[in-house]
Amino acid sequence: MLTNIGELNNKGWEFAFYGSPVRTRDIEWQLRTNFGFNHNKVVKLMEGMDYLTHSNLDAGAALIISKPGETMGDIMCYVPARDAQGRMIVDDNGLYKIDFSEMKKVGNVLPKIVGGIGSTLTYKNFLLDFTIDYRFGGDIISLTNYYAKGAGMWEETLKYRDAEHGGLSYYVDASDHLVRYDGATGPNGEKVYHDGIILPGVKADGTPNDIVVDAPNYYLNTFTWGANPAWGIPNSRYDQAVFENSYVKFRELSLGYTLPGSLTSKIGCNRLTISLIGRNLFFLYKTIPHLDPEVTIGSYWVNSAIESGTNAATRSFGFSIRANF
């Protein structure tokens, strides 16, 4: 059966401006800019459907959905349990206890505003042109950031690895419990380690958390694949895979020179311009760490909000020759 699955309502504006602040005999400076924003709302879905799932990541650990009355593209996942005072609860292992009773909204994939700025400056026969793109708002699920953090591959995972990076000292007692301790050796000569963590929060009985967990187990169990206690994966936090996806990117820069007509006329050419061009040059600002937020895989709109292992971003340089005859 072929049917309309739902109804959307979109309201937005797009603006564009163009002008030449400077224009003399030898110099001309042109500016152009545009920006747009759109407010999206899911009006309804087909009968019997509470929400539409656009993407299911890691066997249901995170979802991108659309729900009536909400903006299309909400990111849903399981988050740490909290007590009545809003404090996060740890389990017997000292890791955050995940509330598997229902998924919570942790973000939305749609941007708040997108646009660009361009400028062209000409001085006699020389031309300098650049383009900047920007996007503000909206979130992205970065599984590369998430998994790499669990594997200890990012610089920020140096945190807690030793005393220099904030790790607490402890020893392992006869019952394999990690005991907070600041001495050089344990009371019975046990080796003292310096990669301990006591996560902010409370235990199930409401008392402040004092359970020490070592850094490797913290990273491995918090930033790991899947989220299902039946599979022995009770502590993974996919809300930590969600990042704001705002950026300002220096998209293109070109420098050109138009040869004098006295030269080009000899080869029957009315105008000949040679340019050096650089594209995808660098970010002036971005919120997602380590990666280029535009190097996602796929053309479906949801794919732009999921980064799950991509090729490295590329920067290109070249030249162009434009001739009019």
C-alpha positions in Angstrom: 0.0 0.0 0.0 1.3 3.4 -0.9 0.2 6.1 1.5 1.0 9.6 2.8 2.7 8.9 6.1 2.2 12.3 7.6 1.9 16.1 7.3 4.5 18.8 7.9 4.2 22.5 8.3 7.2 24.7 7.4 7.5 28.4 7.9 10.6 30.4 7.2 12.4 33.3 5.5 15.5 33.7 3.3 17.2 37.0 2.8 19.9 38.1 0.3 21.8 41.3 0.1 24.2 42.6 -2.5 26.1 45.8 -2.9 29.3 47.7 -3.7 30.5 49.7 -0.8 33.5 51.0 -2.8 33.5 51.8 -6.5 36.2 54.0 -8.1 38.0 54.1 -11.4 40.6 51.5 -10.2 38.9 49.8 -7.2 35.6 48.0 -6.8 34.5 46.1 -3.7 31.4 43.9 -3.9 29.7 42.3 -1.0 27.0 39.7 -1.0 25.4 37.7 1.8 22.4 35.5 2.4 20.8 33.8 5.3 17.7 31.7 5.9 15.8 30.0 8.7 12.9 27.6 8.8 10.6 26.5 11.6 9.4 23.0 11.0 6.5 21.2 12.8 5.1 17.7 12.4 1.3 18.2 12.2 0.3 14.6 12.2 1.3 11.0 11.2 -0.8 8.3 9.8 -3.3 6.6 12.1 -1.8 4.2 14.6 1.7 5.7 14.4 3.0 7.6 17.5 6.3 8.5 15.8 8.2 7.9 12.7 11.7 6.5 13.0 14.1 7.9 10.4 17.3 6.3 11.7 18.0 3.5 14.3 21.6 3.5 15.5 23.4 0.6 17.2 20.4 -1.6 17.7 18.2 1.1 19.2 20.7 2.8 21.4 19.9 6.1 19.6 17.0 7.1 17.3 16.2 10.0 15.0 12.4 10.4 15.0 9.6 12.7 14.0 6.6 13.1 16.4 3.4 15.0 16.0 3.6 18.4 17.6 7.4 18.5 17.6 10.1 19.6 15.1 11.1 16.9 12.6 14.3 15.1 13.5 14.5 14.7 17.2 17.4 12.7 18.6 16.4 10.2 21.3 18.4 8.0 23.6 18.6 6.6 27.1 20.2 8.9 29.7 21.4 8.5 33.3 18.8 8.0 36.0 18.3 10.9 38.4 16.8 11.2 41.9 14.0 13.5 43.0 16.6 16.3 43.4 17.9 15.9 39.8 21.2 14.2 40.9 22.6 11.5 38.7 22.6 8.0 40.3 25.6 5.6 40.1 25.3 1.8 40.3 27.3 -0.6 42.5 30.3 -0.2 40.1 30.5 3.6 40.4 29.2 4.2 36.9 26.1 6.1 36.0 23.0 4.0 36.1 21.1 4.4 32.8 17.3 4.9 32.9 16.0 2.3 30.4 12.3 3.1 31.2 12.0 5.5 28.3 14.1 7.4 25.8 14.7 11.2 26.3 15.1 13.9 23.7 18.8 15.0 23.7 18.8 17.1 20.5 17.4 17.9 17.1 19.2 17.6 13.7 17.7 20.7 11.9 19.8 23.9 11.9 18.4 27.2 13.2 20.0 29.4 10.5 22.2 28.8 7.4 23.8 31.2 5.0 27.0 32.6 3.5 29.1 35.7 2.9 31.0 36.5 -0.2 33.2 39.4 -1.3 35.0 40.4 -4.5 37.7 43.0 -4.5 39.1 44.2 -7.8 42.1 46.6 -8.3 42.9 47.4 -11.9 43.5 44.0 -13.4 43.7 42.0 -10.1 40.8 40.2 -8.5 40.5 38.7 -5.0 37.3 36.7 -4.1 36.3 34.7 -1.1 33.2 32.8 0.1 32.3 31.9 3.7 29.5 29.5 4.6 27.9 29.2 8.1 25.4 27.1 10.0 24.2 27.7 13.5 22.1 25.3 15.6 21.1 21.7 15.1 22.9 18.6 16.4 24.9 15.8 14.9 25.5 12.2 16.2 29.2 11.5 15.9 29.9 7.9 16.5 33.5 8.4 15.6 34.0 10.8 18.5 32.0 8.5 20.7 33.8 5.2 20.0 37.3 6.8 19.8 36.7 8.3 23.3 35.8 4.8 24.6 39.1 3.5 23.1 41.1 6.3 24.6 42.2 7.7 21.3 41.4 11.4 21.9 43.6 13.8 23.8 40.8 14.6 26.2 40.8 11.0 27.4 44.1 11.8 29.2 41.8 13.1 31.9 42.0 10.8 34.9 44.7 8.6 33.4 47.2 9.7 36.1 47.6 12.2 39.0 48.8 14.9 36.7 45.6 14.7 34.7 43.2 14.6 37.7 43.3 10.9 38.5 42.7 9.8 42.1 44.9 7.4 44.0 43.7 4.1 45.2 44.7 0.5 45.9 42.8 -2.8 45.2 41.9 -4.7 48.4 41.5 -8.4 48.9 37.9 -8.3 47.6 38.9 -6.5 44.4 37.4 -3.3 45.6 39.1 0.0 44.7 39.9 1.9 47.9 40.6 5.6 47.8 44.1 6.1 49.3 46.8 8.7 49.1 49.8 6.8 50.6 52.8 5.5 48.6 51.7 1.9 49.3 48.5 0.3 50.6 48.2 -0.6 54.3 49.3 -4.2 53.5 51.8 -3.2 50.9 49.3 -3.1 48.0 50.3 -1.2 44.8 48.8 2.3 44.6 47.3 3.4 41.3 46.6 7.0 40.2 43.9 6.7 37.5 40.8 6.7 39.7 37.5 8.5 39.3 34.6 9.3 41.6 31.8 10.4 39.4 29.6 13.3 40.7 26.3 12.0 41.9 24.7 9.8 44.5 24.3 6.1 45.2 20.9 4.4 45.1 20.4 5.2 48.8 20.9 8.9 48.2 24.3 9.2 49.9 27.1 11.0 48.0 29.0 8.7 45.6 32.3 7.5 47.0 32.9 4.5 44.7 36.2 4.6 42.9 36.3 3.4 39.3 39.5 3.2 37.2 39.8 5.4 34.1 40.0 2.5 31.6 36.8 1.0 32.8 35.1 4.4 32.9 35.9 5.1 29.3 35.3 1.5 28.0 31.9 1.1 29.7 30.6 4.7 29.2 31.5 5.1 25.5 30.7 1.7 24.1 28.5 0.1 21.5 24.9 -0.5 22.3 22.6 0.2 25.2 20.8 -2.9 26.6 21.2 -4.3 30.1 20.2 -7.7 28.9 23.3 -7.8 26.7 25.6 -6.8 29.6 25.8 -3.1 28.3 24.2 -1.1 31.2 26.2 2.0 31.3 26.7 3.4 27.8 25.8 7.0 27.3 24.8 7.9 23.8 23.8 11.4 24.9 27.6 11.9 24.9 27.7 11.1 21.1 25.5 14.2 20.4 27.2 17.4 19.5 25.9 20.8 18.5 26.7 21.2 14.8 27.4 24.9 14.3 30.3 26.2 12.1 31.7 29.0 10.0 33.8 27.7 7.1 36.1 29.5 4.8 34.8 27.8 1.7 36.8 29.3 -1.2 39.5 31.9 -1.9 40.7 32.9 -5.4 43.2 35.3 -6.7 43.0 36.3 -10.4 44.7 38.5 -12.9 43.3 39.7 -16.2 45.9 40.2 -18.9 46.0 43.5 -20.6 44.0 43.8 -23.8 47.1 44.7 -25.8 48.4 41.2 -25.2 45.3 39.2 -25.5 44.2 40.9 -28.8 47.3 39.4 -30.4 45.8 35.9 -30.0 42.3 37.0 -31.0 41.1 37.0 -27.3 38.9 39.7 -25.9 39.6 38.9 -22.3 41.8 36.4 -20.6 41.8 35.8 -16.8 44.1 33.4 -14.9 43.2 32.5 -11.3 44.6 30.5 -8.4 41.8 28.8 -6.4 41.7 27.1 -3.0 38.5 25.3 -1.8 37.4 23.8 1.6 40.3 25.7 3.2 39.6 25.8 7.0 37.0 26.5 9.7 36.9 29.8 11.4 34.6 28.2 14.1 33.1 24.8 14.7 31.5 23.0 17.6 32.1 19.4 16.8 35.6 18.3 17.8 38.2 16.5 15.7 36.1 16.1 12.5 34.8 18.1 9.6 31.0 18.1 10.1 30.3 18.1 6.4 32.1 14.8 5.7 29.0 12.6 6.4 28.0 9.7 4.2 24.8 9.7 2.1 22.5 12.2 0.4 19.3 11.6 2.6 18.7 14.6 4.9 19.1 12.4 8.0 22.6 11.3 6.9 23.9 14.9 7.3 23.2 14.4 11.1 25.0 11.1 11.5 28.8 10.8 11.4 29.7 7.2 11.6 33.2 6.8 10.1 34.1 8.9 7.0 37.0 9.6 4.8 39.2 12.5 5.9 38.2 15.9 4.7 40.1 17.2 1.7 41.4 20.7 0.8 41.9 21.4 -2.9 44.1 23.9 -4.8 44.0 24.6 -8.5 43.9 27.2 -11.2 41.6 28.3 -13.9 41.9 30.1 -17.2 38.9 32.0 -18.6 38.9 33.4 -22.0 36.4 35.3 -24.1 36.7 35.4 -27.8 
